[in-house]
Amino acid sequence: MTTMESLIGLVNRIQRACTVLGDYGGGTGDNAFNSLWEALPTVAVVGGQSSGKSSVLESIVGRDFLPRGSGIVTRRPLVLQLHKTEEGTEEYAEFLHLPKRKFIDFALVRKEIQDETDRITGKSKQISPVPIHLSIFSPNVVNLTLIDLPGLTKVAVEGQPETIVEDIESMVRTYVDKPNCIILAISPANQDIATSDAIKLAKEVDPTGERTFGVLTKLDLMDKGTNALEVLEGRSYKLQHPWVGIVNRSQADINRNADMMLARRKEREYFDTSPDYGHLASKMGSEYLAKLLSKHLESVIRSRIPSILSLINKSIEELERELDRLGKPVAVDAGAQLYTILEMCRAFDKIFKEHLDGGRPGGDRIYGVFDNQLPAALKKLPFDRHLSLQSVKRIVSEADGYQPHLIAPEQGYRRLIEGALGYFRGPAEASVDAVHFVLKELVRKSIAETQELKRFPSLQVELALAANTSLEKFREESKKSVIRLVEMESAYLTAEFFRKLPQEMERPAVANSKNQAASPSPAAQDLYGDGHFRRIASNVSAYVSMVSDTLRNTIPKACVYCQVRQAKLALLNYFYSQISKREGKQLGLLLDEDPALMGRRLECAQRLELYKKARDEIDAVAWVR
Ligand SMILES: Nc1nc2c(ncn2[C@@H]2O[C@H](COP(=O)(O)OP(=O)(O)OP(=O)(O)O)[C@@H](O)[C@H]2O)c(=O)[nH]1
């Protein structure tokens, strides 16, 4: 095998493997792989409709095999891979999508291109970017790969979608935009080069003309007395590579089924005998074009091999990293499955604890409950209303029944205090709920942050359910505890606090002792007056505020003890008790991976294989040189 054959053949093989994996360039989105296809040098045939693209391709091949007709015939890219075989061997064609079938009859090749186009696009006139791969093995070709693209058009005709003009242009652009694409720009000589669709596009994407090969067809159809030397000699539009003039079969020749080999000979004669182009004859014609392209493609491939290899190596590294991240496929035996599940639980539990103890955010929100929410809620309790003069009078009077109290209204005090203490239930329960929601949110976060769990949506759901069931239980316990704290305050009041009160009450009476004989003591006078009730209200308020201070400290202790501490100690106990009852098959259900992930793992593995194979092939060919 010569080097040229090996290099072009190598790219052909890699291209075919890429297509099988759905890589034909243009991949987008977060999940897109590096496109190996895009890194490979290709020759794309670009031209306006009827510019002679099909004719040029057929001339290069030396066979009649492309569908013809009116409208847009080429509706999918055709990757045409030409393989030179030894003189005297039979010519045949093969499609990538029909690997076992050898086409000897080229009329059937044409039909298969049509049928395969319709298979993807339907009979509609839609276009599709999925390429058709056709390999032709013949002694009459040079090793070369060309991609035939739909002809650029200006207007949609009957039966074509409105967007066809832009659709074709954007498909053609996805090829010619790539710096590795060699543009074979076909323009007809009987049309002003300034209006050539191919040149217009090439100018845009390759302004320096480095990767554009200008081809001028229909030289024989120019008006008598005119010639295309201005273009062919690079004066009308300069490119880095010389222009190539072509004379293809005319429509009449096609209708007559004129032999392609004969057409090649006639083309040669045309240039050899042409008074205008005789001096350029050796650099004109489709055979020369094929050789020129083949040589150029080979040299471009050679120069790109280091960058292709570096892309491949980079992709291999990325894929291996991703496969690592995606983890191994799930084990099949129950023991290994249980082990996998427990490992993941451990990983989750670790993250959950980091959230609580610090290192990850979120645990501080529990402190926020105790430091802000609880004090604010306690402050907002409606003690002012409960201890308003009117309410105190009512409660104290009601407590005395028909016999008014003699000294301090013991029952009245108790009722007022009991009534006030009842208000503490609200903030106490609200604190428990607030802590519960923080914990629940931390469970959710921790599950999301546990890399290992990402693959197993069912396990995530079960784990979350079990953890939340435990949190619910802790919440119940915690509520009981805080309510008990409040009830304990109601059950036994701090008598010490009240023992101080009579002395304070007597003080105004002592101050007024001089007047005692003249008038009744103001203390006695005040016994059923507003001042008396105000004093009661203020005493009760002071007591309640003392209890509030106590609860402010004890409610957080109960919450932490019953909820936070328990969550750290036993969050997954319920889950463990559940899975220990499960049979092997049910364990397997927990480990049903997300199908998207399974698909991604498979895709990565296939890509990895492609890249490794491509690397080996390149290594083997590169050393032949
Ligand atoms: N006389 C002459 N006719 C040509 C030449 N090149 C192409 N033609 C004719 O021009 C017409 C269009 O050529 P095609 O090769 O079908 O052009 P195309 O660009 O593939 O056209 P679409 O696939 O429709 O976009 C056909 O009738 C060809 O016979 C040429 O060099 N000389």
The ligand as an SDF file (V2000), in Angstrom:
LIG
                    3D

 32 34  0  0  0  0  0  0  0  0999 V2000
  -22.1700   21.1670  -22.4060 N   0  0  0  0  0  0  0  0  0  0  0  0
  -21.9440   21.0280  -21.1240 C   0  0  0  0  0  0  0  0  0  0  0  0
  -22.9750   20.7470  -20.3270 N   0  0  0  0  0  0  0  0  0  0  0  0
  -22.7150   20.5890  -19.0200 C   0  0  0  0  0  0  0  0  0  0  0  0
  -21.4260   20.7280  -18.4650 C   0  0  0  0  0  0  0  0  0  0  0  0
  -21.4920   20.5230  -17.1390 N   0  0  0  0  0  0  0  0  0  0  0  0
  -22.7840   20.2490  -16.8720 C   0  0  0  0  0  0  0  0  0  0  0  0
  -23.5100   20.2870  -17.9780 N   0  0  0  0  0  0  0  0  0  0  0  0
  -24.9360   20.0910  -18.0820 C   0  0  0  0  0  0  0  0  0  0  0  0
  -25.5660   20.9460  -17.1420 O   0  0  0  0  0  0  0  0  0  0  0  0
  -26.6890   20.3130  -16.5880 C   0  0  0  0  0  0  0  0  0  0  0  0
  -26.5660   20.3250  -15.0960 C   0  0  0  0  0  0  0  0  0  0  0  0
  -25.4590   19.5680  -14.7030 O   0  0  0  0  0  0  0  0  0  0  0  0
  -25.4220   18.7350  -13.3830 P   0  0  0  0  0  0  0  0  0  0  0  0
  -24.1110   18.0660  -13.3470 O   0  0  0  0  0  0  0  0  0  0  0  0
  -26.6400   17.9420  -13.2420 O   0  0  0  0  0  0  0  0  0  0  0  0
  -25.4360   19.9360  -12.3950 O   0  0  0  0  0  0  0  0  0  0  0  0
  -25.6530   19.8930  -10.8280 P   0  0  0  0  0  0  0  0  0  0  0  0
  -24.9090   21.0730  -10.2790 O   0  0  0  0  0  0  0  0  0  0  0  0
  -25.2960   18.5890  -10.2890 O   0  0  0  0  0  0  0  0  0  0  0  0
  -27.1780   20.1590  -10.7570 O   0  0  0  0  0  0  0  0  0  0  0  0
  -28.1660   19.9170   -9.5500 P   0  0  0  0  0  0  0  0  0  0  0  0
  -27.8650   18.5500   -8.9940 O   0  0  0  0  0  0  0  0  0  0  0  0
  -29.5080   20.0210  -10.1440 O   0  0  0  0  0  0  0  0  0  0  0  0
  -27.8630   20.9860   -8.5670 O   0  0  0  0  0  0  0  0  0  0  0  0
  -26.7260   18.9350  -17.1700 C   0  0  0  0  0  0  0  0  0  0  0  0
  -27.6170   18.9330  -18.2190 O   0  0  0  0  0  0  0  0  0  0  0  0
  -25.3390   18.7170  -17.6890 C   0  0  0  0  0  0  0  0  0  0  0  0
  -25.3120   17.9010  -18.8170 O   0  0  0  0  0  0  0  0  0  0  0  0
  -20.3560   21.0530  -19.3440 C   0  0  0  0  0  0  0  0  0  0  0  0
  -19.2050   21.2140  -18.9430 O   0  0  0  0  0  0  0  0  0  0  0  0
  -20.6840   21.1920  -20.6490 N   0  0  0  0  0  0  0  0  0  0  0  0
  1  2  1  0
  2  3  2  0
  2 32  1  0
  3  4  1  0
  4  5  2  0
  4  8  1  0
  5  6  1  0
  5 30  1  0
  6  7  2  0
  7  8  1  0
  8  9  1  0
  9 10  1  0
  9 28  1  0
 10 11  1  0
 11 12  1  0
 11 26  1  0
 12 13  1  0
 13 14  1  0
 14 15  2  0
 14 16  1  0
 14 17  1  0
 17 18  1  0
 18 19  2  0
 18 20  1  0
 18 21  1  0
 21 22  1  0
 22 23  2  0
 22 24  1  0
 22 25  1  0
 26 27  1  0
 26 28  1  0
 28 29  1  0
 30 31  2  0
 30 32  1  0
M  END
$$$$
